[in-house]
Structures are given as structure tokens and as C-alpha cells.
Amino acid sequence: MNATVGKLKVEAPEDRPETIMTRTFHAPRDLVFKAHSSCEHVSKWWGPRRHSFASCDMDFIEGGAWRYVLRDADGTEYPFKGEFREIQPPERLTWTFIYDVEPFNEHEAVETITFREKDGQTTLTVTSFYPSIEVRDAVLASGMTEGAAETWDRLEEYVATLR
């Protein structure tokens, strides 16, 4: 599967349990990376517009944990959590990712984010590895692609405020 949603390009190879999402931002990579590095920043852009940030905990060190909880207008909460495995400012992040709601919380994804700058723009690539193709396909069917596209629209808007 290959798809484009707004400015987001999504690939899901038929033979591998992974997704590859790519988008270019009109901002230097130092700022795009910085926007990922603390609750102060992440809480301003992470998640769809229809959700507010209910809570954020982040220990931004290798081995440190993170947990974000989004809330919709009805009060339903959407918790996410993981652990930072690799932090190489401003080039690369690797973390685990769990949508902490049954049955999704049975499956951990490992995501590697690369930040590549050219001519003052940053191409962000997130490669997510899932336990199986079936899990990956369930994540795609959940609306993840649309949510990621909207989240990255918000990231573009937010990094513009950091200049």
C-alpha cells in the first residue's frame, strides 16, 4: 500500500510488517527535532486537532519513558506510551510506541524517526516496525494515517512559531 494524505506520504510494504511515513517541513531540523524533545513542545502539536492534551510525561533520555494522554470533546481519553531507545540530536530518535488501550496495548511498535535537512527544510521519516503484518494492517485501519497527517500539519504550524 502506498498513499498520500495531504503532504504525508505513507508506504506499507506488502511483505514486511512496517510503515514508512515521510513529510518535508519548511523549518530547519534543529527546530523540528526540538519540537519532539519535551512536553512543553509536544503538547502543542501532537495528535489530531479535535483532541486536547490531557497529560504528558517524558524523560527524554535513552531508556527514559514517555506517556501522552489525549482527550476528545466527550472526555474519552486516548493514552499512548513507550520508551526512548536512541536519541541522536538532531538526526534520529528511536522509541517504542504502544496505544495503551485493549487490545492494541498487546502490541508494541518500534519507531525510528530520522531528520534530514536540505536547503533549510527538514524531511522527517518515521519507520514503524510492528510484530506482524496483521497488527500493522489493524493500525492502518484504525485511522492512523489520517491522524498522522493532521498531527504533522500541526507540527508544521508549531515549528513556525519557534523561529
N, C-alpha and C positions, 0 to 999 in steps of 0.2 A: 504494500500500500504506500502510495506517495500522495500527499495532499498539501495544498496551500490554503491557509486560513488567514486572511488579511496579509500581513507581512511575514507570517510564520510559515516556514517550510517544515513538513513532518514526513519522515520516512519510517516505515516499519517493514524491514526485510522479511520476506516470506519464510526464510529458512533459519532465522535467528530470533531469540526472544528479547528483542531490543527495539527501542525507538530512538530516532535521531531528530532533534528539533534544532532548527537554525534560524537566526534572525540577525540583521545588522541594525545597530543603533547609531544615531548621529551624536556620538559622545566618545571621548577618549576612554580607553579600557580602565584606567585608574578609577574613574568615576563609576563605571558600570560594576567593576569589582567591589568598590567601596559600598555600593548600594546593597550588596549581598552580605556585608560583614558585621552588621549589628541590628538589634531590634529597632533602634532609632530609625534606621533606614528601611529595613524590610517591611515594617508595619505600615509604611506609607504607600507601598505598591504591590505587595504580594497578594494574589487572589483576585477573583472577579469583583467588579465594581459593586455588585448587589450585596456583597458581604463586607462586614466590618471586621477589624482585627480585634478579637476578644482578649487574646493574651499572646505573649511572645516571651520565650525563654531561650537564650542562646549563649553557649560557651564556645566562642569562636576560636578554638584551638584544636589541633589534631587530637582525636579521641574525645572531644567535647560533645555534649548532647545539644540538640535543638528541639523545640516544640512550639508549633504555631497553632492557634485555635481561631478559626474564622466563625462568624455568626451571621445568619441571614436575618431578614426583617421579622420573621416569625419567631426568632430566638433559637432556632436549631443551630447547634454547634458542629463544626467540622474540624476535628483535630488531626494534625499531622506531626510526625516526629522522626527523628533519625540521629545519626552521629556523624561528625566530621571525620573523615578518614585521611584526607590530604588537603592541605592548604598551601598553595604556592602563589602568593600575591605578585603581581596582578594577573597571573596567567591561567591558574587552574584551581578548581575545587572538586573534591570527590566526597560524597556523603551518602549515607543510607537514607532511604525515604520510605515511610510507612504511612498510609492513610489509616489512622487509628480507629477504625470502625469495622465491626464484624461484617462480612467475612474477609474484608480487604486486609485487615491487620495481620492476617496469617502469612502474608507475602511481603517480603522486603525487596525493594528495588535498590540497586546501586547506581547512582548518577554521577557522571563526570561532566563538569562544566569547563569549557575552555573559552578564553577571552583572547581574541586576536584583533590587533589594531592595525589599520591601514588608512593613511590619509585622514587621521582624526576621527575615524569611525571604528566601531568595535563590532566584530562578528562574534556572537555568542552561540555556542553549540553545546547542547545538552544530550549526552548519550546515556540512556537509561537501560540497564540490564535487569531483566525480570527472571523469576525462577523457571518460567515456561512460556511458550508461545500463547497458551491458553490464558495465562494470567495477563500477559501483555495485551491480548485482544480484549479482555474484560476491562482493563484500564482504558483502552481507547474507546470502547463502547460507553463508558461512564460519562463521556463529555470532556475528558482531559484535554483534548486538542483545542476545543473552543475556550476552555478555561485558561490554558497556557497562552493562547493568542491574546486574550483580553488582559491577562496579567502582564505580559510583555509590552502591551500598549501602555499600561500604567507605568511600567519601568521606564519606558522612553520618556514619558511626561515627567517622571520624578527626577531622572538624571539631568534633565534640562534645568531643574531648579538648583542643582548643585554647582553649576558653573559660576 
